[in-house]
């Protein structure tokens, strides 16, 4: 019972922090399966204020390339998914290795997109930007379908999902979000 209460408290805190930071967790107006637009967004589409830190937040000892963080923020804006969730999925799925492949060799890249899913979305799963855009489109669709229930989303996103996988992604998400919010606050206070 105590663990359940702590989980609920941390979840509520996490959702509160997301709303305060302006990083919407999910939105109902998201794409269905089909080819996605891979053209980079123009500055006018991106907006003037970036609610997320310039440099990628830390998750454990993993080092995320700045280039990939940029792709994650682009995908987050496009699909209204928290970049911290995208980062957490990449961290746990591939440890930020763009060349990672699953044991059976059917899933590739940072977000471990299944080759059939990549084909449905019209992306090259071996291209880091396209992999992130395709994986985020899948997360967005699932978040809409399951009303933001992250555990259900993770179970469907990773067909071999275990409770340990769910815990690790959620832990990584919370860590990235906390680190990202702290760095934004620090940067604002310095200016």
Buried (B, 14 or more C-beta within 10 A) or exposed (E): EEEEEEEEEEEEEBEEBBEEBEBBBBEEEBBEEEEBEBEEEEEEEBEEEEBBBEEBBBBEEBEBEEEBBBBBBBBBBBBBBBBBBBBBBBBBBBEBEBEBBBEEEBBBBBBBBBBEBBBBBBBBBBBBBBBBBBBBBBBBBBBBBBEBEBEBBBBBBBEEBEEEBBBBBBBBBBBBBBBBBEBBEEEEEEE
